[in-house]
Amino acid sequence: MKALIFSDLAAGILETLGGRFPGVAFHPCTSYAALGPALAQLQPEIVVAGRFEAAPFPRDMLLTCPSLRWLSLTSAGVDHVVPFDAGRITVTNAAGVAAEEMAQYVIAAIFGLYQGFPRFARQQDAQLWKFDLIRSARGASVGIVGLGRTGAAIARLCKAVGLRVLACRSRPLPSPHVDQLYATADLKEMLAACDVTVLCAALTPETRDMFDAETFASLRPGSYFINVGRGALVDEDALVAALESGHLAGGFIDVARSEPLPAGHKLWTAPNLFITPHTCSEFLGWERRAAEMFADNLTRYLSGQTLENVVSSERGY
């Protein structure tokens, strides 16, 4: 059996896999330009793939490979792959690989906002010592939009530090650590009850631009907004307008519609907005953890068991 490791981190992935699968011949492919020849020559049954160049992801080239049966993505996001022929190819992702680290980011963002860190950071840059009262997060309600593995990890940590947890998901089943669960149709009702809104939903045609001017208007005045999902979930002009008007008291975003975020973009100067460069899921050692997740799934694949993290082409996640 042949497997292609399509990643600029192929060497590390191969090191993690070691000699654990003697019946599988692994081959690295470390550039987009080399993918076509590699697929044609190797005709792999399995491809482990990540996005690692600025060029468009070679989706069509992968999905039309006649030998491919399983595409294992090293990322949680799958919007660069769907839709696909689920009758011919199984696609899995790395959902949950950074759930704990992303939850830690959200907790830091929540308390950083309440403690006034964005404001004090600007004052430090200006060498300005200016006392101001901070807000208390005691008893605050946090609304989580998207309750997959990351959302569930966020809920657990929020609950552990004494916050009230609300959540909205497409399938409103009872969930641990969630005080009140809302269906997607009731999103705006939930937002009106939130002191902090955390966006970690998957990007699908239905969720693209879900946070537009109307949605931001439904947020509780003076609340905070955190996005660790995808930049395209948010109308960035509407986000800036909500911050400039004071309707939103502040926010943290780890993602943007255009990455890298270009110089001069209005997000850079939006009031009380803290921006990080898509780092909350990119922790030291994440690639090893993703490789271990693939190895666990490969064990299942070779023994004919059901794979974990199987992506639905219809749902888009």
Secondary structure, DSSP 8 states (H G I E B T S, - for coil): -EEEEESTTHHHHHHHHTTS-TT-EEEEE-SSTTHHHHHHHH--SEEEE---SSS---HHHHHT-TT--EEEESSS--TTT-S--TTT-EEE--TTTTHHHHHHHHHHHHHHHHTTHHHHHHHHHTT----------TT-EEEEE--SHHHHHHHHHHHHTT-EEEEEESS----TT-SEEEEGGGHHHHHTT-SEEEE-----TTTTT-B-HHHHHHS-TTEEEEE-S-GGGB-HHHHHHHHHHTSEEEEEES--SSSS--TT-GGGG-TTEEE--S-TT--TTHHHHHHHHHHHHHHHHHTT---SSB--TTTT-
